[in-house]
Amino acid sequence: MGTKYTLGIDYGTLSARALLVDVNTGEEIATALYEYPHGVMDTYLPDHSTKLMPDFALQHPQDYIDALEYTITELLKKTGINNEDIIGVCSDFTECSMLPVDARGIPLCFQEKYKTNPHSYVKLWKHHAAQEEANKLNQIAEKRGEAFLKRYGGKISSEWMFPKIWQILEEDPALYHDTTKFMELADWATMQLTGVESKNSCTAGYKAIWHKREGFPSKAFFKELHPELENVIEEKFNPVVYPIGSIAGQVTKEASRLTGLKEGTIVAVGIGDAHAAVPAVGITEPGKMLMIMGTSTCHMMLGDKEAIVPGMCGVVEDGIIPGYYGYEAGQSCVGDHFQWFKDHCVPEAYEKEANERGINIFTLLSEKAEKLSPGESGLLALDWWNGNRSVLVDVDLTGLIIGMTLLTKPEEIYRALIEATAFGTKMIVETFQEYGVPVNELYAAGGIAEKNQLMMQIYSDVTNMDIKIAASPQAPALGAAIYAAVAAGKEKGGYDDIYTAAKTMGKVKDASYSPNKESVSVYESLYEEYKKLHDYFGRGENTVMKKLKKIKENVYYVNER
Amino acid sequence: MGTKYTLGIDYGTLSARALLVDVNTGEEIATALYEYPHGVMDTYLPDHSTKLMPDFALQHPQDYIDALEYTITELLKKTGINNEDIIGVCSDFTECSMLPVDARGIPLCFQEKYKTNPHSYVKLWKHHAAQEEANKLNQIAEKRGEAFLKRYGGKISSEWMFPKIWQILEEDPALYHDTTKFMELADWATMQLTGVESKNSCTAGYKAIWHKREGFPSKAFFKELHPELENVIEEKFNPVVYPIGSIAGQVTKEASRLTGLKEGTIVAVGIGDAHAAVPAVGITEPGKMLMIMGTSTCHMMLGDKEAIVPGMCGVVEDGIIPGYYGYEAGQSCVGDHFQWFKDHCVPEAYEKEANERGINIFTLLSEKAEKLSPGESGLLALDWWNGNRSVLVDVDLTGLIIGMTLLTKPEEIYRALIEATAFGTKMIVETFQEYGVPVNELYAAGGIAEKNQLMMQIYSDVTNMDIKIAASPQAPALGAAIYAAVAAGKEKGGYDDIYTAAKTMGKVKDASYSPNKESVSVYESLYEEYKKLHDYFGRGENTVMKKLKKIKENVYYVNER
């Protein structure tokens, strides 16, 4: 048997990429990228005249089909590889991104009558217009004492499946009725290859309140949300869930014609993009936390029992690696934090210096911040510019910085913001440990992990842990390719289980970060202070942040009159 | 009797100005300015080779003599006024600025043997190298239960007279022994005109721990500081104190030759520069607080009894207006605050916009901040970038800002810093009121009061009080001229008391600031939150600011090893 390949297709927020991987070595052979022509639609529909309400964030599903066609055709062309040697395909997608489809799985927005109806398009993960439904859902769930709430840190996000479905029912009942199924895009993208729907356990668990033994929430619960939602699972959603790594189907004749893949090629069930990164760094057992660091950070963990950890985003059996409980936590302001600082707080002299030296402003800031010792600035911050996801689950918290003097410099503030996010991570790690989910080692993936050495060293010093870095800059696509190899199975040249597949194909860089003893001890003292501020402002002793928000809202209201 | 004039001479930190004022109307006829050639010496002596220790801030007394000669000669020349029509002169000076002199009042630094000895020069008010002595002095005074401590908010500053004298004794006993008198510069400058020393009650009270009935601290106290200081008052300082507004002497033949003033012209005792501003705005009775707003803010108040107000800088009978108790409080970071923000936190785009429009960056920031409603930013700050003088008296406190989101803009932070200083003022006003010193009206003088309308409106809204603005941009010099008119007396064309003099010659602008009702109510809510943070971080419940400083100091120590 010659060299075999699998294909991971990663659908991101602005583009999709396909990655061709050597199954035996995990070597990334080639990649092809396609940017969505419609991007994110948050002001108008493609007709340029239908205006969208605030907080809408839509996408056009035609972009995904075009991406599928372009990237795979391009990969086959530029590698010259025989499509027979591609033994499996798997798609990962941003989550929860969802779409109403008809009986044949065709998006309602493709119908002439729905072209100008926003609710017929894809609601992207960051569509935030279902907040009202999310709030009501949480109230009702709490009142009913629904057990699922605590599996999601006490709150279902407005970004998830059922608030989005409910928003459609509330705002456009006719469209709701015309919908045969509401589909998660990870499943819909997979269906473009197989022709059949195979709901995956990852996004079902993390975004649609599915539990391996308890299933979806009860009819009574849905009925209390809205009488017409009573049978939403059976009528509009499809209750059958497949564990990740299993076979979703085979490439159809139509899909073969579209992409050039061989008809009959094995297709794995889809997976959420963040979760797909876990096997890509070789993690298949408990004790290892993967941080996916971008504008925000997702923390992925495996555990061998179902523990309730305060503030986690979710715990799902078979959610990340089959056979384990997958835990997810999150920090809502990481890269965004530094971007805010760059946009609003960097003085002209620094921009000038960066320009003159021909370097990026972040490079300059890092260079200056790197020269500082831990504790030297006397600054401490709470990284809540975008609220706090884990462990407090409170979007109304805001940022704090303390310790400024007349000698405080921009790079000191910049470093304090980095440290604050590291303290936030340490808080998550400690909370997991306290509640019985051990964390012994850290892994990092994503743009920041790749580029920002200062930040990664600070994270290592603050957490007093080694940090390994993903070798692949496209970890989700690689993870998908690994799952494709599992679905294909050993007989076809793949693997029979995810453990062997991930150990062989998943990769971290040779160089890792190790804590520096002196820094660790200074950061321990600083963390004590961080914790005190964290609890004082975050756990209700001083609610100034909420009061300031309330005052601000009142001002807006008065100004609007 | 034709028009009569008095002369106020204001010795500031970088220059001196003389101001000629019409006694009958208070009209400012002419002014002349002289910049000190030696400026502030904080690195080298004038020989450019004698290096100064950290925190030294010295001046050269020759600069004052040259200023006296130049400014008065210039004034007489450019106005053509007959020197017979100038009926009085008074000098105000930065405080405590002090100098060792010989038996004839000549500075030791004029002697060849002392030319290269830093301790022979003027220790300017902001000479901070006597901190160790100040700390020890405060410890001993506290241990002994010295009653004077509470008149100064519990702490004698390192800027004041006795820490500075003690530093000289510690570091150069020989020079201490060669010194006949240590003089406050307000008195020394006056002596340049009169030939005799007449210690004034203002700087004696505020800077040299003098009390009208209790006099200076006891011999036993001074002895405990250092055996040789036991008789410092009699031996090195001169215990006789004259109330402000009284006659110090007359212009001598030598001074007449130097300046062109008529020999025999009445000279009033000197006064501290900040305190001189009070009569210049017409304040001669209790209930009115004058804020002198520059890099920091001084608050001046009159009371008819001696109350102990926590955190005040001093209460001195006859200290500001004879017959009343003069109260002083202070905020250590006002203009400095905004300068820090401008230097370190204003993004390039704003600098560019200001440049393109040909306006000052502060003008641009104010313009943007002015468009915001109170409470709209959701931000709140503690204005402790330079510690807190009143009411907490704690230099180890540091700045705090809370409420940031990813949408927070620079002008919102700028406005929050302004508001923080206004809340600090309100805290001072409330503390005075709580301890029996009523404050009914605010007055403001200094560069900020003159120029920053946004800031003054915010102060009016936050304090819910009218604010009158000094009409004169040179309030201290005008105040000195008013005191000169009192010393001259009615018979010579002046006044017999400061009340009439100040009512006639002191001035505020026609336009004043009045609180806006809606803003007042929002600021009341914000102030509640400010107070809570103020007390939590300022009164020892959470000592994070001090701990961060301690960690920072340890880092410096480790790095220095």
Interface residues (C-beta under 8 A of the other chain):
Chain A: C333 D336 H337 W340 D343 H344 C345 V346 P347 E348 E351 K352 S373 P374 G375 E376 S377 G378 L379 L380 W385 N386 T398 G399 L400 I401 I402 G403 M404 T405 L406 T408 K409 P410 E518 V522 S525 L526 E529 K532 L533 Y536 F537 N542 V544 M545 K547 L548 K549 I551 K552 N554 V555 Y556 V558 N559
Chain B: C333 D336 H337 W340 D343 H344 C345 V346 P347 E348 E351 K352 S373 P374 G375 E376 S377 G378 L379 L380 W385 N386 T398 G399 L400 I401 I402 G403 M404 T405 L406 T408 K409 P410 E518 V522 S525 L526 E529 K532 L533 Y536 F537 N542 V544 M545 K547 L548 K549 I551 K552 N554 V555 Y556 V558 N559
